[in-house]
Amino acid sequence: MKKTLLTALCTAALAAIALPAFADHQIGGYYRFNGVSELMTAVGQADGQTADNYVDQRLRARWQNNINEYVTVVWFGEVDVIYGEGVTKGGAKNNQTTLNDPATGKPPVVTGDTQLGGGGRQGGDGVNVETKNAFLAVKIPNTPVSATLGLQGFGDTTFNSVVMNDDLAGVKFDVKTDMVTATVGWFKLSEGNLAEGTPAKAHSLRRSEDDSDLYVAQAGLMPVPGLKLMPEFWFANNQQTSSPADNFKQYYAGMGAAFKLAPVDLSAWFVYEWGKNKGTDVKITSWAASAKAGMDVAGAKLALRGMYFPKSTDADKQKYFTPPNSSNGAFEFYDDNLTIFLADINYMNTSGGRLAMTDGAYTPYGMMGAVLSGSFTPPALKQLYVKGGAGYFTLVDDKPGDFAERQGKSLGTEVSAAVGYKVADKADVQLRGGYAWLGKAYDGLAAGGSDPDNLYKLAVMVNVPY
């Protein structure tokens, strides 16, 4: 009896001694399930194309170790699984069945960086743990300055993710005071011209002449109560010598403003882009703008947004807006509650919508649109929420100079809505859907020169943060 008691006391003492060492470790994240039925392809839509039905899930885990009040280490990872399939990089679904190699009994080796796993297939065993973030955060004692070194989430804070919102490897410094916030950063988009399949360690040359670098400066200024000004500057220097067409310098400078004029919240931004594609000798001059007004009406939050992206008429002078990288995060205007023409905030490995951006804003045709969005939570039933949006989008020009003519300007109209309920205070169960009536701008762009069918998306989601 005494021996048992002594063992228990020793165990408790050891646990008490060890507890402080574990007290600063934090683990969080979420599990998300999406069951989806959708028809989301307009350009090149096959004749008689039917809905794409699939089940998609994601598990994210964020481990944070607060070493002391100044130093923190973070790792943020995810496991993506489409039931019955492998998963491809870049937010696209692998529609081909990937069977094991009969000779080895293992999944086939896929060159390049497109294949991530296969964990959703029969037997599982996919290699599909991805690192989203891995960084060191340091607060400089007795100053308002902090630094973040490593792979981290970063994006424009002003332009609704139009310039970029992604995970980037680099270094940034932040300054935060009561009146001013500021950030400067350098990020590496691409390190050198490594041959495909060549291990990085075997590549002895790290020449800066073939890198792609990103430099950013952001600020938040509050000159008077209720007014916030947000200037930003971005510089993308792409020197990919293996592909001269991708050898360019792009600059972005803009200003955002947010002002509360009770009972209306007003915000707007403007960004100007300039530069030159050295490979094609095309000069880049463009801009984009958006404005939004929001207010509470009978307990509901309503907002109206307008956006404009200009056209280009000359193939030698690019006047339409382009992000600094083909993968710029893919979450433009995600808070406007649309799922087809703008980004679906809850998509994971499949279609994220954005057709107004990819088929209009980032093309020589340009794009302008208007969106009415809203959300409502009943005061007597706070576990329930309803949100939705309606938007209309059109090309600025259906025949912009040197470029092919479309049969009309209208991209179309979308109506989307979501109804959710929080079960047991944690599990968020949501039904959402969107329907888009395609306009004349898509006529003749389906397979065989036919007109595409209208698009839709219906999803059942379970999201559990922890």
N, C-alpha and C positions, 0 to 999 in steps of 0.2 A: 504494500500500500504506500509506504514511504517512498519507495523507488519510483512508483508511478507518479506520485505527486511531485517528486523532485524533477522527473523528466518533463512533466507538464509545465512546471515553473521555468525550467531552463528554456523550453521551446518558446514560451511566452516572452521571456526576456530577450531571446535572440530576435524574435519578431519585432519587439519594440525597438531594438537597436537598429534593425534593418529598415524599419518603416520610413524614417526620414529620407533615406536614399531613394525610395520609390515614390515619395509623396509628390514630386514635381513631374512625374510622368503622366501625360494625358493622352488618351486614345479616344477618337471620335470619328464620325463619318456617317455613311448612310447605306442602306440597302434599298434598291429601286427595281421594281418589276413593271414591265410594260407589255401588255397584250395588244397588238395593233392589227388593224385592217385598213389598208390605204391604197389609193391610186394617186401617185404623186409625180409621175413623169408626164410632161407635156410635150417638149421637143423630142421628136423621135418616138413618140408613143406608138406601140405596135397595134395593128388592126385587131379589134376585139380584145384588147388587153383587159385582163380581170384583176381583181384586187390582189395585193400582196399581203398575205396573212402570216404573222410570225409572233414569237414570244422572245422578248429581249430583257436581260437583267444586268444590273451592275452592283458591285459591292465596292465601296470606297472606304479606306481606313487611313486616318491621319494620326501619326504618332508624334508627339511633341515632348521634348525633354527640356524643361526650364532648369538649366544647370545652376544659374543664380539669377539675380534680378537684372543682369545685363546680357546674358548669353543664353540663346535658345537654339536647339537643333530640331529640325522638322523633316520627317519623311511622310509623303502622301502618295498612296498607291491605290490601284483599282484592279478588279478582275471583271472583265466583260464577257458575257456569255449570251449568244443567240442560240436558243434551243435547237439542237440538231445540226448546228453549223459551226464552222470556224468563224473568226472575226478578222476583218481586214482593217488596216490602219487608215486613218483619215476620215472616219465617219461614214464608211460605205459598207454595205452588207455583201458578204460573199454568197452569191446565189448558186454557186456550183458545189455539189457534194464532194467533200474532200475525204476520200477513202484512204485507209492505211495501205502502205506499200506492201504487196504480198511477200516480197523477198525479205523484208525486215520486220514486218508487223507493226511498223511505226508510221506516223504521218509523213508524207513526202516532204523532202527538203524544197523550200521555195526560195529562189534567189531574190535579192532585193529586200525591201523592208515592208512588204505588203502583208505578209502573213503573220498573224499574232498568236494564233492558238489552235482552236479546235476543241476547246473545253466543253462546248455544248453538244458534241457528238456522242454517240453511244460509246460508253467506256470512259468518257471524260479524258482525264490525263493530259489536258492541254497545257502548253507553256504560255500562259496568258496573264501573268502578273505584270502590270505596267507601273512604272514610276511616273507620277504626275509632277511631284515636287520633291526636291531634296536640297535643303539649303541651311545655312547658318545665319541667324539674325543676331546682331550685336547692337546694344545701346551704348553710346559713348557716355561715360559717367559725367554728370554735372553739365550736360549740354542737351539741347533739343534734337540732337542728331542721332540717327540710327542707320545701320547698313545691313543689307541682305545680300548674301553671296551664294550663288548656286542656281539650280533649276527652280523657278518660281512662277506663280501666276502673275501676269502683268498685262495691262491694256490701257487704252485711252480712258481717261476719267470724264471726258467732256463730250465726245462725239458718238455716243451710243454704240461703241465697238466698231464703228465704220473703219477706223484706221487699223486697230488691232486689239484683240483680246485673246490671249493664248498663254501657254506655258513656255517660258523662255529661259535659256541658260545665260546668266550674266551677273552683273553687280549693280546695285542701286543704292543711293543714299537718300534718306528722307529727313526733312526738317519739319517739326510741328510746334507751332506756338498758338496762342489764343487767336491771333489775327491772321497768321500766314501759315500755309503749308506749302512745301516744295519738294520735288523729287527730280533727281538727275540719275540717268542710268545708261549703261552700255550692255548690249546683249549680242550674242553670237548666233546668227540665224543659220550659218553654214560654215564649217571649218574646212577650207581647202577643197581641192578637186580630187577626192579619194576615188580610186577606181572601185566599181561595184565588186563586193566580195573580198576586197583587200582589208585585212585587219588594220585598225587604226594604228596599233603599236608598230606595225611593220612599215608604216609610211614615215620616212625620215624627214621629209620636208614639210614645214609648217609655214609656208609663204603667205604673207598677208595679201599678196596680189590676186589671190583667187578665193578670198573669203567673202562672206556676206555679213555685214555688221549693221547694228541698229543703235542709234543714239537718241536719247529722249530727255526732254526737260518739261516738267509740269509744275503748275502752281495753283494755289487756291487763295484768293485775296478777299477779305471782308472789309471794305472801306467804310461802310455804314451798316447799321443793323438791318437785317432782312435782305441784303444784297451780297451775292457772292460772284466774283469774277474768276474765270478758270482759263488762263492762257496755256497753250501747249505748243511744243516744237518737236518734230520728229525728223530724223535723217536716216535714210536707208541707203547703204553703200554696198551694192551687189557687184562683185567682180568675178563672177563665174566664167572663167575663160573657156571652159569646155563648151559653153553654150552662149555665143556672143549675143544672141537675141535676148538673153536674160542679164546682160551686163548693163546696169543702169545706176543712176543716182536719182533718188527721189527725196524731196523735201516737203514737209507739211507744217504749216503754221496756222493757228486758229485761236479763237476765243469763244468761250462759253459764258453764259450768265444765267443766274437763277435769282428770282426776286419774288417775294411774297407780298402781294397786293390784296389784302383780305377782301373777300374770301377766296381769291384766286391765287394759285401758285403758277408763276410764269417761268419758263426756261427756254433758252435758244442757244444755238451755236452756229458758227461759220468756220470752215476750214479751207485753206487755199493750198493747192498742190502744184509743185513745179519740179522740173528736172529734165533729164535727157537719157534716152536709151542709147548708149554708145555703140551697141551692136548693130542697131538698125538706123541710127541717126535721127530717130523720132524725138521731137521736143514735146515735153509734157507740161501742159498748163491746164489746170482744172480747179474746180471748187465744189463744195457741197454745203448744204445748210438744212437746218431743221428747227422748228419751234413747237412748243407744247404748252397748253394751258390746262390746269386741273383744278377741281374744286369738289367739295362734298355737297351732295344733293340728296336730301331725305335719307341720310345714313349711308348712301352709296358714294364711292369715290369714282368720279368720272374725269376723263381726260380726252382732249382733242389734239392730235398732232398733225403737222404738215411737214413734208420733206421734199427736197429738190436736188437732183443730180443732173448736170448739163449734158448736152449731146456733143458729138464731135463730127465735123464734116470733112476733115482733111486727114488722110491716112499718114501724112508726114508731120502732122501737128496734133498730137493726141490731146483732146480737150475733154474727154470723159474721165471720171474719177476711177482710180485704181488703188487698192491697198498696197502696202509695200511687200506683201508676200501672198502667194496664191492661197495659203492656208492662214487666214487672219483671225481664226478663232470661231468664225461662223456663228456669231450671236448678235448680229445687228438688230437693234430695236426689240430685244427679247421681252421687254416689259410692256409691250403693246398687245399682248394676249392673242396674237395670231399664230397659226401653225403651218401655213402653206406659202403665202407671199412674204411673210417675215419669219424670223427664227422661232422655232418651237423650243422654249426654254427647257422642256423635259425630255427632249430626244436624247438618245445615247449613241447607238452604233448604226443607225439607219438614216432615213430621210429627215433632215432638219428643216425642210421648207426653204425659205429665202429666195423664192423665185423672182420677186421684185428686184432683188439685188443682182442675182446672177444673170437674169434675162433682160434687165433694164439698166439699173444704176451703174454697173460695172461694164457696160457695153457702149459703143458709139451712139446708141439710140437715146441714152439718158433715161431718167425716170423721175416722175413726180407722183406723190400720193398723199392721201389723207386717211387717218385712222381715228375712230372713236373707240375708246376702251373704258372698261369699268370693272369694279369689284364690289361685293356686298357680303357682309357677315351679319346675320340676324342677331340683334342684341340679346334675345332670349335663348339663342341656340348657337353659342360661339364655336361649337365644333364644326358647324356647317359653313361653307363659303361657296360663293358663286362668282365667277369672273368671265369676261368675254370681250370680244372686239369685233368691229366691222371696218373694213378698209377698201378703198378703191385706188387702183394704180394704173398709170398710163405712161407710155413712152413720151418723151419730149418731141421726138420726130420719128416718123415711120420710114423716111427716106433721107438719111443724113449724108448728103454729099457723095463721097466715094464708096459708101457702104450699101449692101443689098437692101432692097425695099421690102418692107413688111406690108401686109394687107390692111393694116389699120394701126392706130395708136394704142387702143385700150388693151392693157394686160388683163384686167378683170377685176372682179369684186369677190371679197372673201368675208364670210361670217364664221366666227369660231366661239366656242363656249366651253367652260369647264365647271363641273359641280363636284365638290369634295367634302369628305366628312372625316374627322379625326377620331379614330377608334382607340380607346384606352389611353388617351392623351398623347399617343406617339404615332400610331400607324395612320398615315394619311391615305385614304382610299379615294381615288378620283376617276371620274369619267369625263373625258374631253373629246371634242371633235371639231372639225372644221370642214367647210365646203367652199369651193372656189368656182365661180362662173367665169370661164376663160373668155377673153375678149378677142377682137379681130387681130391683134398683134400675133396670136398663135395660129391663125388660120393657115393651113397648108404646111405646117411644120411637123405633123405626125408622119408616120411611115407611109411611103407612097404618095406624099403630097396631100394627104387628107387632113381634115381638121381634127384635133385631139378632143377627147371627151373631157368633160369637167372633172375637176380633181376633188378628192376628199381624204380625210383622215379621221379615224375613230380609234381611241385608245382607252384601255382600262389600266390604271396605274396604282400600285401600292408602293408608298415611299415611307421608310422608317429611319429617321435619324437616330443616332446614338452617341 
